[in-house]
């Protein structure tokens, strides 16, 4: 963890945001693929 005076570094924050986005979008894309069978 990259913490400076209790504040997350921008790099760490972006990494967490990307991780959350992947966790949300990948299952969503899988559902869409199954529904429309790409």
N, CA, C and O atoms as a Tripos MOL2 file, in Angstrom:
@<TRIPOS>MOLECULE
protein
  152   151    38     0     0
PROTEIN
NO_CHARGES

@<TRIPOS>ATOM
      1 N           0.8450   -1.2100    0.0000 N.3       1 UNK1
      2 CA          0.0000    0.0000    0.0000 C.3       1 UNK1
      3 C           0.8700    1.2460    0.0000 C.2       1 UNK1
      4 O           1.8610    1.3280    0.7250 O.2       1 UNK1
      5 N           0.4950    2.1940   -0.8050 N.am      2 UNK2
      6 CA          1.2240    3.4570   -0.9000 C.3       2 UNK2
      7 C           0.3840    4.5280   -0.2080 C.2       2 UNK2
      8 O          -0.5060    5.1230   -0.8140 O.2       2 UNK2
      9 N           0.6820    4.7620    1.0710 N.am      3 UNK3
     10 CA         -0.1080    5.7210    1.8420 C.3       3 UNK3
     11 C           0.7960    6.8500    2.3070 C.2       3 UNK3
     12 O           1.8830    6.6060    2.8320 O.2       3 UNK3
     13 N           0.3530    8.0690    2.1180 N.am      4 UNK4
     14 CA          1.1120    9.2500    2.5390 C.3       4 UNK4
     15 C           0.2170   10.1160    3.4060 C.2       4 UNK4
     16 O          -0.7160   10.7410    2.9030 O.2       4 UNK4
     17 N           0.4920   10.1590    4.7110 N.am      5 UNK5
     18 CA         -0.3140   10.9200    5.6700 C.3       5 UNK5
     19 C          -1.7890   10.5280    5.5830 C.2       5 UNK5
     20 O          -2.6740   11.3830    5.6050 O.2       5 UNK5
     21 N          -2.0380    9.2140    5.4830 N.am      6 UNK6
     22 CA         -3.4070    8.7140    5.4860 C.3       6 UNK6
     23 C          -4.1230    8.8570    4.1550 C.2       6 UNK6
     24 O          -5.3090    8.5420    4.0530 O.2       6 UNK6
     25 N          -3.4130    9.3320    3.1260 N.am      7 UNK7
     26 CA         -4.0400    9.5110    1.8100 C.3       7 UNK7
     27 C          -3.4300    8.5120    0.8380 C.2       7 UNK7
     28 O          -2.2090    8.3740    0.7580 O.2       7 UNK7
     29 N          -4.2920    7.8140    0.0990 N.am      8 UNK8
     30 CA         -3.7960    6.8830   -0.9120 C.3       8 UNK8
     31 C          -3.1440    7.6480   -2.0450 C.2       8 UNK8
     32 O          -3.6110    8.7110   -2.4550 O.2       8 UNK8
     33 N          -2.0440    7.0770   -2.5460 N.am      9 UNK9
     34 CA         -1.4060    7.6840   -3.7170 C.3       9 UNK9
     35 C          -2.3440    7.5680   -4.9230 C.2       9 UNK9
     36 O          -3.1890    6.6740   -4.9770 O.2       9 UNK9
     37 N          -2.1890    8.4620   -5.8690 N.am     10 UNK10
     38 CA         -3.0430    8.4300   -7.0600 C.3      10 UNK10
     39 C          -2.8970    7.1040   -7.7960 C.2      10 UNK10
     40 O          -3.8890    6.5520   -8.2720 O.2      10 UNK10
     41 N          -1.6690    6.5830   -7.8980 N.am     11 UNK11
     42 CA         -1.4500    5.3140   -8.5990 C.3      11 UNK11
     43 C          -2.2510    4.2010   -7.9300 C.2      11 UNK11
     44 O          -2.9030    3.4050   -8.6070 O.2      11 UNK11
     45 N          -2.2000    4.1480   -6.5900 N.am     12 UNK12
     46 CA         -2.9190    3.1120   -5.8530 C.3      12 UNK12
     47 C          -4.4240    3.2770   -6.0520 C.2      12 UNK12
     48 O          -5.1430    2.2960   -6.2410 O.2      12 UNK12
     49 N          -4.8930    4.5220   -6.0090 N.am     13 UNK13
     50 CA         -6.3220    4.7970   -6.1780 C.3      13 UNK13
     51 C          -6.7910    4.3440   -7.5500 C.2      13 UNK13
     52 O          -7.8340    3.7020   -7.6730 O.2      13 UNK13
     53 N          -6.0130    4.6810   -8.5960 N.am     14 UNK14
     54 CA         -6.3770    4.2790   -9.9600 C.3      14 UNK14
     55 C          -6.4010    2.7590  -10.0740 C.2      14 UNK14
     56 O          -7.2800    2.1970  -10.7280 O.2      14 UNK14
     57 N          -5.4280    2.0840   -9.4300 N.am     15 UNK15
     58 CA         -5.3810    0.6240   -9.4820 C.3      15 UNK15
     59 C          -6.6450    0.0300   -8.8610 C.2      15 UNK15
     60 O          -7.2310   -0.9100   -9.3990 O.2      15 UNK15
     61 N          -7.0540    0.5870   -7.7290 N.am     16 UNK16
     62 CA         -8.2550    0.0820   -7.0570 C.3      16 UNK16
     63 C          -9.4900    0.3180   -7.9220 C.2      16 UNK16
     64 O         -10.3520   -0.5530   -8.0400 O.2      16 UNK16
     65 N          -9.5680    1.5100   -8.5290 N.am     17 UNK17
     66 CA        -10.7160    1.8300   -9.3870 C.3      17 UNK17
     67 C         -10.7820    0.8670  -10.5670 C.2      17 UNK17
     68 O         -11.8500    0.3480  -10.8900 O.2      17 UNK17
     69 N          -9.6400    0.6270  -11.2130 N.am     18 UNK18
     70 CA         -9.6110   -0.2970  -12.3520 C.3      18 UNK18
     71 C         -10.0190   -1.6970  -11.9170 C.2      18 UNK18
     72 O         -10.7380   -2.3880  -12.6380 O.2      18 UNK18
     73 N          -9.5580   -2.1220  -10.7230 N.am     19 UNK19
     74 CA         -9.8850   -3.4440  -10.2130 C.3      19 UNK19
     75 C         -11.3950   -3.5740  -10.0170 C.2      19 UNK19
     76 O         -11.9890   -4.5860  -10.3880 O.2      19 UNK19
     77 N         -12.0110   -2.5480   -9.4350 N.am     20 UNK20
     78 CA        -13.4600   -2.5720   -9.1950 C.3      20 UNK20
     79 C         -14.2150   -2.5850  -10.5210 C.2      20 UNK20
     80 O         -15.1870   -3.3220  -10.6860 O.2      20 UNK20
     81 N         -13.7560   -1.7570  -11.4680 N.am     21 UNK21
     82 CA        -14.4090   -1.7030  -12.7840 C.3      21 UNK21
     83 C         -14.3560   -3.0750  -13.4500 C.2      21 UNK21
     84 O         -15.3520   -3.5350  -14.0090 O.2      21 UNK21
     85 N         -13.1920   -3.7300  -13.3920 N.am     22 UNK22
     86 CA        -13.0720   -5.0700  -13.9920 C.3      22 UNK22
     87 C         -14.0270   -6.0390  -13.3150 C.2      22 UNK22
     88 O         -14.7050   -6.8170  -13.9860 O.2      22 UNK22
     89 N         -14.0840   -5.9980  -11.9870 N.am     23 UNK23
     90 CA        -14.9550   -6.9210  -11.2470 C.3      23 UNK23
     91 C         -16.4100   -6.7330  -11.6380 C.2      23 UNK23
     92 O         -17.1820   -7.6920  -11.6410 O.2      23 UNK23
     93 N         -16.7960   -5.4960  -11.9690 N.am     24 UNK24
     94 CA        -18.1910   -5.2220  -12.3280 C.3      24 UNK24
     95 C         -18.4460   -5.5400  -13.7930 C.2      24 UNK24
     96 O         -19.4520   -6.1660  -14.1280 O.2      24 UNK24
     97 N         -17.5350   -5.1100  -14.6740 N.am     25 UNK25
     98 CA        -17.8100   -5.2010  -16.1070 C.3      25 UNK25
     99 C         -17.6360   -6.6090  -16.6610 C.2      25 UNK25
    100 O         -18.3720   -7.0000  -17.5670 O.2      25 UNK25
    101 N         -16.6840   -7.3800  -16.1450 N.am     26 UNK26
    102 CA        -16.4410   -8.7080  -16.7240 C.3      26 UNK26
    103 C         -17.6710   -9.6120  -16.5570 C.2      26 UNK26
    104 O         -18.0910  -10.2220  -17.5400 O.2      26 UNK26
    105 N         -18.2670   -9.7290  -15.3630 N.am     27 UNK27
    106 CA        -19.4840  -10.5430  -15.2540 C.3      27 UNK27
    107 C         -20.6200   -9.9940  -16.1070 C.2      27 UNK27
    108 O         -21.4060  -10.7590  -16.6660 O.2      27 UNK27
    109 N         -20.7090   -8.6620  -16.2080 N.am     28 UNK28
    110 CA        -21.7540   -8.0430  -17.0270 C.3      28 UNK28
    111 C         -21.5690   -8.4180  -18.4870 C.2      28 UNK28
    112 O         -22.5330   -8.7780  -19.1620 O.2      28 UNK28
    113 N         -20.3240   -8.3350  -18.9860 N.am     29 UNK29
    114 CA        -20.0460   -8.7020  -20.3780 C.3      29 UNK29
    115 C         -20.3490  -10.1720  -20.6140 C.2      29 UNK29
    116 O         -20.8570  -10.5350  -21.6750 O.2      29 UNK29
    117 N         -20.0440  -11.0240  -19.6410 N.am     30 UNK30
    118 CA        -20.3370  -12.4480  -19.7860 C.3      30 UNK30
    119 C         -21.8420  -12.6780  -19.9170 C.2      30 UNK30
    120 O         -22.2800  -13.5060  -20.7150 O.2      30 UNK30
    121 N         -22.6270  -11.9470  -19.1360 N.am     31 UNK31
    122 CA        -24.0860  -12.0790  -19.2360 C.3      31 UNK31
    123 C         -24.5660  -11.6440  -20.6110 C.2      31 UNK31
    124 O         -25.4120  -12.3030  -21.2150 O.2      31 UNK31
    125 N         -24.0270  -10.5310  -21.1080 N.am     32 UNK32
    126 CA        -24.4320  -10.0180  -22.4190 C.3      32 UNK32
    127 C         -24.0630  -11.0230  -23.5030 C.2      32 UNK32
    128 O         -24.8500  -11.2710  -24.4160 O.2      32 UNK32
    129 N         -22.8720  -11.5990  -23.4060 N.am     33 UNK33
    130 CA        -22.4370  -12.5910  -24.4050 C.3      33 UNK33
    131 C         -23.3710  -13.7900  -24.4170 C.2      33 UNK33
    132 O         -23.7540  -14.2760  -25.4810 O.2      33 UNK33
    133 N         -23.7380  -14.2670  -23.2280 N.am     34 UNK34
    134 CA        -24.6280  -15.4270  -23.1640 C.3      34 UNK34
    135 C         -25.9860  -15.0910  -23.7610 C.2      34 UNK34
    136 O         -26.5960  -15.9150  -24.4440 O.2      34 UNK34
    137 N         -26.4480  -13.8920  -23.5030 N.am     35 UNK35
    138 CA        -27.7800  -13.5120  -23.9670 C.3      35 UNK35
    139 C         -27.8160  -13.3630  -25.4780 C.2      35 UNK35
    140 O         -28.7510  -13.8250  -26.1320 O.2      35 UNK35
    141 N         -26.7850  -12.7110  -26.0360 N.am     36 UNK36
    142 CA        -26.7750  -12.4490  -27.4800 C.3      36 UNK36
    143 C         -25.8510  -13.3940  -28.2310 C.2      36 UNK36
    144 O         -25.7540  -13.3170  -29.4560 O.2      36 UNK36
    145 N         -25.1690  -14.2850  -27.5160 N.am     37 UNK37
    146 CA        -24.2500  -15.2870  -28.0930 C.3      37 UNK37
    147 C         -23.3500  -14.6950  -29.1720 C.2      37 UNK37
    148 O         -23.5100  -14.9810  -30.3590 O.2      37 UNK37
    149 N         -22.4110  -13.8740  -28.7440 N.am     38 UNK38
    150 CA        -21.4600  -13.2490  -29.6730 C.3      38 UNK38
    151 C         -20.5510  -14.3120  -30.2570 C.2      38 UNK38
    152 O         -19.6760  -14.0000  -31.0640 O.2      38 UNK38
@<TRIPOS>BOND
     1     1     2 1
     2     2     3 1
     3     3     4 2
     4     3     5 am
     5     5     6 1
     6     6     7 1
     7     7     8 2
     8     7     9 am
     9     9    10 1
    10    10    11 1
    11    11    12 2
    12    11    13 am
    13    13    14 1
    14    14    15 1
    15    15    16 2
    16    15    17 am
    17    17    18 1
    18    18    19 1
    19    19    20 2
    20    19    21 am
    21    21    22 1
    22    22    23 1
    23    23    24 2
    24    23    25 am
    25    25    26 1
    26    26    27 1
    27    27    28 2
    28    27    29 am
    29    29    30 1
    30    30    31 1
    31    31    32 2
    32    31    33 am
    33    33    34 1
    34    34    35 1
    35    35    36 2
    36    35    37 am
    37    37    38 1
    38    38    39 1
    39    39    40 2
    40    39    41 am
    41    41    42 1
    42    42    43 1
    43    43    44 2
    44    43    45 am
    45    45    46 1
    46    46    47 1
    47    47    48 2
    48    47    49 am
    49    49    50 1
    50    50    51 1
    51    51    52 2
    52    51    53 am
    53    53    54 1
    54    54    55 1
    55    55    56 2
    56    55    57 am
    57    57    58 1
    58    58    59 1
    59    59    60 2
    60    59    61 am
    61    61    62 1
    62    62    63 1
    63    63    64 2
    64    63    65 am
    65    65    66 1
    66    66    67 1
    67    67    68 2
    68    67    69 am
    69    69    70 1
    70    70    71 1
    71    71    72 2
    72    71    73 am
    73    73    74 1
    74    74    75 1
    75    75    76 2
    76    75    77 am
    77    77    78 1
    78    78    79 1
    79    79    80 2
    80    79    81 am
    81    81    82 1
    82    82    83 1
    83    83    84 2
    84    83    85 am
    85    85    86 1
    86    86    87 1
    87    87    88 2
    88    87    89 am
    89    89    90 1
    90    90    91 1
    91    91    92 2
    92    91    93 am
    93    93    94 1
    94    94    95 1
    95    95    96 2
    96    95    97 am
    97    97    98 1
    98    98    99 1
    99    99   100 2
   100    99   101 am
   101   101   102 1
   102   102   103 1
   103   103   104 2
   104   103   105 am
   105   105   106 1
   106   106   107 1
   107   107   108 2
   108   107   109 am
   109   109   110 1
   110   110   111 1
   111   111   112 2
   112   111   113 am
   113   113   114 1
   114   114   115 1
   115   115   116 2
   116   115   117 am
   117   117   118 1
   118   118   119 1
   119   119   120 2
   120   119   121 am
   121   121   122 1
   122   122   123 1
   123   123   124 2
   124   123   125 am
   125   125   126 1
   126   126   127 1
   127   127   128 2
   128   127   129 am
   129   129   130 1
   130   130   131 1
   131   131   132 2
   132   131   133 am
   133   133   134 1
   134   134   135 1
   135   135   136 2
   136   135   137 am
   137   137   138 1
   138   138   139 1
   139   139   140 2
   140   139   141 am
   141   141   142 1
   142   142   143 1
   143   143   144 2
   144   143   145 am
   145   145   146 1
   146   146   147 1
   147   147   148 2
   148   147   149 am
   149   149   150 1
   150   150   151 1
   151   151   152 2
@<TRIPOS>SUBSTRUCTURE
     1 UNK1         2 RESIDUE 1 A UNK
     2 UNK2         6 RESIDUE 1 A UNK
     3 UNK3        10 RESIDUE 1 A UNK
     4 UNK4        14 RESIDUE 1 A UNK
     5 UNK5        18 RESIDUE 1 A UNK
     6 UNK6        22 RESIDUE 1 A UNK
     7 UNK7        26 RESIDUE 1 A UNK
     8 UNK8        30 RESIDUE 1 A UNK
     9 UNK9        34 RESIDUE 1 A UNK
    10 UNK10       38 RESIDUE 1 A UNK
    11 UNK11       42 RESIDUE 1 A UNK
    12 UNK12       46 RESIDUE 1 A UNK
    13 UNK13       50 RESIDUE 1 A UNK
    14 UNK14       54 RESIDUE 1 A UNK
    15 UNK15       58 RESIDUE 1 A UNK
    16 UNK16       62 RESIDUE 1 A UNK
    17 UNK17       66 RESIDUE 1 A UNK
    18 UNK18       70 RESIDUE 1 A UNK
    19 UNK19       74 RESIDUE 1 A UNK
    20 UNK20       78 RESIDUE 1 A UNK
    21 UNK21       82 RESIDUE 1 A UNK
    22 UNK22       86 RESIDUE 1 A UNK
    23 UNK23       90 RESIDUE 1 A UNK
    24 UNK24       94 RESIDUE 1 A UNK
    25 UNK25       98 RESIDUE 1 A UNK
    26 UNK26      102 RESIDUE 1 A UNK
    27 UNK27      106 RESIDUE 1 A UNK
    28 UNK28      110 RESIDUE 1 A UNK
    29 UNK29      114 RESIDUE 1 A UNK
    30 UNK30      118 RESIDUE 1 A UNK
    31 UNK31      122 RESIDUE 1 A UNK
    32 UNK32      126 RESIDUE 1 A UNK
    33 UNK33      130 RESIDUE 1 A UNK
    34 UNK34      134 RESIDUE 1 A UNK
    35 UNK35      138 RESIDUE 1 A UNK
    36 UNK36      142 RESIDUE 1 A UNK
    37 UNK37      146 RESIDUE 1 A UNK
    38 UNK38      150 RESIDUE 1 A UNK
